[in-house]
Amino acid sequence: MLAGMCTFLNVYSTQPLLPLLREIFHASELAVSFTVSATILATALTAPIIGMIAERRGRKKVIVPSLFLLAIPTALAATSTSLRALIFWRFAQGIFVPGVIAVMLAYVNEEWAGRGVGHAMSSYITGTVIGGFLGRFLSGMVASHWNWRATFLVLAALDLMGAMVVRAWLPRAKNFVPAEHLRQVLDHAQDQLRNPRLLANFGMGATVLFALAGCFTYANFYLAARPFLLDSAQLGSIFFVYLLGAVVTPQSGRFLDRFGFRHTALVYCAMMISGLFLTLVQALPIVIVGLAIFSSGVFAWRRLRPRCRQAHSQGALAPPPPDFTWRSTIWEEAWARR
């Protein structure tokens, strides 16, 4: 749980700062939104490479160094004197993210196989939900009371503390079997890419995460404008709706066991769509309710993804689907041209 929380402290941390960064750097909505997209683009690009390293070196030997290394570009982001520099350091953060989020999935599936993998996976995903909330909330509060640079210093300190705790507490892998040759890893990856059910699962994951990133990136510009006029601290507080995910995620497994994957996925997709429609009403309480319903559907759906991937892959690391969040900037571009 802690490893996922520390990682997701950083991934979306600039979202509540976007209107502020737009004013500071005199940039467009589209330009500052790349401080979000760059991190996830780097994650998508490096996940397969990190996965292959983990197949040879081991899970904990990748997870712990990734957490320590993540703190370096996080702290250096505070030194940015231009938007390009900030985007560069945000991209650098994303390079180390899959060392935790992708490898931890394989670690859990291997070490808890046959003895509570569902509970362990729910704990991990709950940690990512809490981390996603804390990263945004702390960013908004720190930037509002001090400045945006202090945000990255606080996050870097939390990264370091979390890395030290994970190094001490995370058990060594007992069921890990290293790949003997790189060719073996590549052959297994090719086999996964030929699995239509696994590809469909990756596609669904990419779509859901695209919606999540696009919605919560655009929502900050939407709520900072009239008639809402929220500041950074208030925008960060909006992400309290994420905490519903910490409640919904553990319960979603029971629903899945009772009704099956297909029906459960349809229910959660309906939640996401209905939540988005509610955000069209220009009343802050209703917008918050809509975001809460939408995010709960997303997090509950994420609980389905590891089980589906586990069912269609054979033990080796199957990295999470790439989050094509560069497409989420379409929302900002459309908003800017309205």
C-alpha positions, 0 to 999 in steps of 0.5 A: 500500500505504501509503495503505491501511495508514494508513487501516486503522490507525484503522478497527478500532483500538478493538476490543482496547480494548473491555473496557477502555472498558467498565470506564472508562466503566461502559458496556455491551458494546453501547454501547462497540461503537459506537466501532467501528460509528460509524467504519464507519457514517460510511464507508458514509454518506460513500463515495458523496459522496466518490466524486462529489467524486473524479470531478470533482476527481481521485484524488490530490487526494482521497486525500492531503487525506483522509489529512491530515484523518484525523489531526485527529479521531484526535488529538481522540479522545484528549481525550474525557471521555465515551463519547459524545465518543469515539463522536463523534470515531470517527464523524468519523474515518470521514468521511475514510476513504472518501477513501482506500479508495474512491478508491484502488480507482478510482485503481488500476484506471485507472492500472494498467489493462492492466499489472498491475492485479491485482498493484497491487490485491493490494499495496493490499489487503495494505497494508490487512491490515497496517494493520488488524493494526497498528492493533489491535496498537498500540492494545492495547500502548499502552493496556496500557503507558500509557493508552487516550488515548495510543493515539489520539495514536500513531495520529494521528502515524502518520497524519500521517507516512503522509500526507506520504509518500503525498503525495510518492510517489503518482504523479499520475493520468495516465488520469483523465478528470474528469466534466464535470457532476455530473449525469453522475456521478449518471447513472452511479451510477444505471446501476450501481445497475441492474446486478444483478451489481454489486448482488449483489457489493455485497451479498456484500461487505456480508455478509462485512464484517459478519461480519468486524466482528461476529466480531472485535468480539465476540471481544474480549469473549469472550476477556476473559471467563472462561476466557481473561481476556486483557488489552488487550495480549494481545487486541491480539496476537490480531490477529497472525492478520491477517498471514496475510491478507498472505500469502493475499491475493497467492496468492488471485489465482492460485486465482481465475485457475485455478478461476473466481470462483464456485468460489473464492468458495465455497471462501473462504466455507467457510473463514470458516464453518469458522473461526467454528465452531472459535471455539466450542471453549473452548481458546485455541489452537483459538480462535486457529486458528479466527480465523486461518482465518476472517480468511484466508477474508475477506481472500482473498475481498476479493481477488475483490471488486475484480475482480468490480466492475471486470468489471461497472462501466465505469471510474467510481468504484464505492464499496465496499459499505456495511459494515452494522456497526451490525448487528454490535452484535447480537452484543454485545447477545446476549452481554450478555444471556446 
